[in-house]
Amino acid sequence: MNMMVAAGGRSELRRQSRVARALGSSFVADVLDAADRQLELGPRTAALIAGWPDDPAAAALGLRLNSAIHALARRGSPPALAALFRRQYDDFDAAIAAALQAEDRFIAEWMRSPTQTNEVARAAAISAALMVLRRETGMPAELLEIGSSCGLNLNLARYDYDLGGTRAGDPSSQVQIAPVWRGPAPEAAPLDIVSARGVDLKPLDPQDAATRERLFAYVWADQHARADRLESALALTQRFPPRVEREDALTWLEARLAEPQILGECRVIFHSMVLQYLKSDARHTFVDMLHRAGADATQTRPLAWISFEWTASRSEVQLTLTSWPSATTRLLAVSHPYADWIEWRA
């Protein structure tokens, strides 16, 4: 087992630890380092990681494990782990060892489900791209999101943004998003959304207590501003429930693209940190589907595709905008994975 784990997904724990530390989260990095050292104390979890059938980085195994441990700490079990997360205890190895020994089954089962960050701050990047489209087309947008999770980013027009000094969205909103902005600020434009719909294989209900707890577990424990922002976004869904359908993304999108497009509206497909979870053939099908639909776009019925994703080499997160009928693709920005900072390059 030891050799299998070390050669397989276990290296992903160390890689994610380095990423977390580089992103300023030494606590999460220390949790993952301790989990790497103590992994054999949880044989189910170790076997799951060792035998992971796909790319462990694309599957975000490190984030899955960290969130399972965070979920346990939020429940107060085991006590040493809860104390570690409250900063009342500083022995990472002992706390993580206790969790793996006592809650191995829980951790392994939790990790079988995909990540569910639904990071609200990424809406700043999507909104900046929508502002570019609004200036260029002069039209409001019909939003179609794949991989919506809880659907929090479908409410993006109801959030308040400070994008390098450019204000956007709803200034009265309790959801305030102000990433560190690098480069020139985007030009101001209304966030004019006529409709917003999404799809997910396993959509989360923002009113469900277990769902909310799962989302909070995926917030890194030392990033309190993210947790506060998530709480505000979840509260907003009580007034404005996101419209997320349970279906395969490609099947759903094909049906939506076949629907008549209203004259004078820009149809926008967008996603954030989703493509890595699609198999290669599904990604190709998705891109081909968009280009086929784009071939039918006109100046009065334009189509756009906004992507917030890792590059293939996972060297950076890029915000790109592809628009039709011009069939042009532009790199608008590079970003922190959770949009703590955005470097505008439009």
Secondary structure by P-SEA (a helix, b strand, c coil): caaaaaacaaaaaaaaaaaaaaaccaaaaaaaaaaaaaccccaaaaaaaaaccccccccaaaaaaaaaaaaaaaaccaaaaaaaaacccccaaaaaaaaaaccaaaaaaaaccccccccccaaaaaaaaaaaaaaacccccbbbbcccccccccccccbbbbccccccccccccccccccccccccccccccccccccccccccccccaaaaaaaaaacccccaaaaaaaaaaaaaaaacccccccccaaaaaaaaaaccccccbbbbbbcccccccccaaaaaaaaaaaaaaaaaccccbbbbbbbbcccccccbbbbbbbbcccccccccccccccccbbbbcc
